[in-house]
Amino acid sequence: MKTKILSIILICIGYCSMNAQEIKLPAPDRSGGQPLMKSLNERKSTRSFSEKDLSDQQLSNLLWAANGFNREDKRTVPTAMNRQELELYVISKKGVYFYNAKEHKLTLVKNGDHRKSAGLQDYVYDAPLNIMIVGDMEKAASQQYSYTNCGYISQNIYLYCASEGLATVARGSFDKDELHGLLQLSKSQEVLLAQTVGFPK
């Protein structure tokens, strides 16, 4: 009897541990938001953030808007020759995550609060979320196109944040080598741009 109970406990612990490796996001709400022209009018960069966390739904909507799949094999942003060489990584208080766009979930890369590695500006440490836009240069049509495609993702983040009343700023100031190790990237991958997201202070 004791052995049976111990086995059940170990299975539960193993399941919880495995489950913590992935965060399944709620389905994105594709019908909400304010009119496009209003969002464009309110789009701006903000460099002062509160520590308040985004809701699971806001995080889901944000990542889908940034680079999710809006059709079977196409995303919310274009890429040259449809190479889809860009992926998102999220650095939060809880850990570093890879955004699996196809399955719309976050996969844990590293536990813990690594926001200080997300950028060189002080406000990066305050904000609840830092998104790293990563390009795979082996998949890309060219490096130039990757930077162009990266801009589409950044603008989608800006427009979603304007629509949702969130604050954001795109950043190029970070330690590429440090982030490469933290995100556990391959030799062909590089961080192209960072974008901080949160609630305005």
JOKADA-V954947 format. One record per pair of residues at least 12 apart in sequence whose ideal C-beta (glycine too) atoms are under 8 Angstrom apart, sorted by the first residue. I is the first residue (numbers start at 1). J is the second residue. D is the distance in Angstrom with one decimal. If there is no record, write none. Layout:
# JOKADA-V954947
i=[I:I]
j=[J:J]
d=[D:D]
This chain:
# JOKADA-V954947
i=[20:21:21:22:22:22:22:23:23:23:23:24:24:25:25:25:25:25:25:25:26:26:26:27:27:28:28:28:28:28:28:29:29:29:30:30:32:33:33:33:34:34:36:38:39:39:39:40:40:42:42:43:43:43:44:45:45:45:46:46:46:46:47:47:47:48:48:48:48:49:49:49:49:49:49:49:49:49:49:50:50:50:50:50:51:51:51:51:52:52:52:53:53:53:54:54:54:54:54:54:58:58:59:60:61:61:62:62:62:62:62:62:63:63:63:63:63:63:64:64:64:65:65:65:65:66:66:66:66:66:66:67:67:67:67:67:67:67:68:68:69:69:69:75:76:77:77:77:77:78:78:79:79:79:79:80:80:80:80:80:80:81:83:83:83:83:84:85:85:85:85:85:85:85:85:86:86:86:86:86:86:86:86:86:87:87:87:87:88:88:88:88:88:88:89:89:89:89:89:90:90:90:90:90:91:91:91:91:91:91:91:91:91:92:92:92:92:92:93:93:93:94:94:94:95:95:95:95:95:95:95:96:96:96:96:96:96:97:98:109:109:109:110:110:114:115:115:117:117:117:117:118:118:118:118:118:118:119:119:119:119:119:120:120:120:121:121:123:123:124:124:124:126:126:127:127:127:127:128:128:128:129:129:129:130:130:130:130:131:131:131:131:131:132:132:132:132:132:133:133:133:133:133:133:133:133:134:134:134:134:134:134:135:135:135:135:135:135:136:136:136:137:137:137:138:139:146:147:150:150:153:154:154:154:157:157:157:158:161:165:166:166:166:166:167:167:167:167:167:168:168:168:168:169:169:170:170:170:171:171:171:171:172:172:174:174:176:176:179]
j=[108:107:108:105:106:107:108:97:105:106:108:104:105:56:59:60:63:104:105:106:56:57:60:60:104:60:61:64:65:68:104:57:60:61:64:70:61:160:163:164:162:163:159:163:159:162:163:159:162:162:163:158:159:162:162:168:169:170:167:168:169:200:121:123:169:123:167:200:201:123:126:127:128:167:196:198:199:200:201:126:198:199:200:201:126:127:128:198:128:198:199:92:93:128:128:129:166:197:198:199:164:166:129:104:160:164:157:160:161:164:166:197:88:90:99:101:104:131:76:101:104:156:157:159:160:88:131:153:156:157:160:86:87:88:99:101:153:156:101:104:101:102:104:101:156:149:152:153:156:149:152:140:141:145:149:140:141:142:145:148:149:141:139:140:141:145:139:135:136:137:139:140:141:146:149:133:134:135:136:146:149:150:153:192:99:101:134:136:101:131:132:133:134:153:109:131:132:134:183:106:129:130:131:132:114:115:117:118:129:130:131:132:182:113:115:128:129:130:113:115:128:111:112:113:108:109:110:111:112:113:114:108:109:110:114:182:183:109:183:182:183:184:182:184:182:127:130:175:178:179:182:130:132:174:179:194:196:171:173:174:194:196:173:174:175:171:173:169:196:171:194:196:198:201:167:196:197:198:197:198:199:196:197:198:194:195:196:197:157:194:195:196:197:179:183:191:193:194:150:153:154:191:192:193:194:195:183:185:189:190:191:192:147:149:150:189:190:192:186:188:189:188:189:190:188:188:192:192:192:193:193:170:193:195:170:195:197:170:197:199:197:198:199:200:197:198:199:200:201:195:196:197:198:195:196:193:194:195:193:194:195:196:193:194:191:194:190:191:191]
d=[7.0:6.7:4.8:5.5:6.9:5.5:7.0:7.1:6.2:4.2:7.9:7.7:4.8:6.7:6.6:4.0:7.0:5.3:5.8:6.7:5.7:5.5:4.9:7.1:7.4:5.2:5.0:3.7:7.5:6.5:7.2:6.6:7.9:5.7:7.8:7.8:7.5:7.5:4.2:7.3:8.0:4.8:7.6:7.8:5.0:4.3:4.5:7.1:7.5:4.3:8.0:5.0:6.3:4.5:7.4:7.2:4.3:7.1:3.7:6.5:5.8:5.5:7.2:5.2:5.6:6.2:7.4:6.6:4.3:5.7:5.0:3.8:7.5:5.8:6.8:3.9:6.7:6.9:5.8:7.5:6.4:4.7:7.0:4.8:6.0:7.8:6.3:7.7:6.7:7.0:4.7:8.0:7.6:4.8:6.3:6.3:7.3:7.2:7.3:7.9:6.3:7.3:7.5:7.2:6.6:7.4:6.9:5.5:7.6:7.7:7.8:6.6:6.4:7.5:5.1:7.6:7.7:8.0:6.9:7.9:6.7:5.1:7.1:7.4:4.1:6.1:6.9:5.3:5.1:5.0:7.2:6.3:7.4:5.5:7.4:5.8:5.2:7.4:5.3:6.6:5.8:6.4:7.8:6.8:6.1:6.5:4.0:5.3:6.1:6.9:6.3:8.0:7.7:7.3:4.6:7.6:3.9:7.2:3.9:7.5:6.7:4.7:5.1:5.7:5.5:7.9:7.3:5.4:4.7:7.4:3.8:4.2:8.0:6.0:7.4:6.1:6.8:5.4:7.8:6.9:5.7:6.2:6.3:7.6:6.9:7.5:5.1:7.4:7.5:5.7:7.0:6.3:7.2:7.5:7.0:7.3:4.2:6.0:5.1:6.4:6.4:7.4:5.8:7.7:5.7:5.8:7.2:4.6:7.5:4.4:7.9:6.8:7.9:7.9:7.4:6.1:5.6:7.7:5.0:7.0:6.5:7.6:7.9:7.4:5.6:7.3:5.9:4.8:6.0:7.9:7.5:7.5:4.4:4.4:5.5:6.1:6.5:6.2:7.9:7.8:6.2:5.7:6.6:7.5:5.9:7.5:6.2:7.3:5.5:6.4:5.2:3.8:7.3:6.7:7.6:6.2:7.6:5.3:5.9:4.6:5.5:7.1:4.7:6.2:7.3:6.7:6.3:8.0:6.8:7.5:8.0:5.8:7.6:7.7:7.9:4.7:6.6:3.9:7.6:4.9:7.9:7.1:4.4:6.0:6.0:7.3:5.3:7.5:6.7:7.0:4.7:7.8:6.4:6.4:6.5:5.2:7.9:5.5:5.0:5.4:6.9:7.2:5.2:4.6:7.4:7.0:6.9:6.5:5.5:6.9:5.6:6.8:7.9:7.8:6.6:6.9:6.0:4.9:7.5:5.4:5.1:5.2:7.4:6.7:4.0:7.8:6.4:6.2:4.5:5.2:7.9:4.8:6.0:5.8:7.8:5.3:6.8:7.5:6.3:7.9:6.0:6.8:6.3:7.7:7.3:5.7:6.3:4.0:7.9:6.0:6.4:4.8:7.9:7.0:5.4:5.9:7.4:4.9:7.2:4.5:6.7:6.4:6.4:7.4:6.8:5.3:6.7:5.7:4.9]
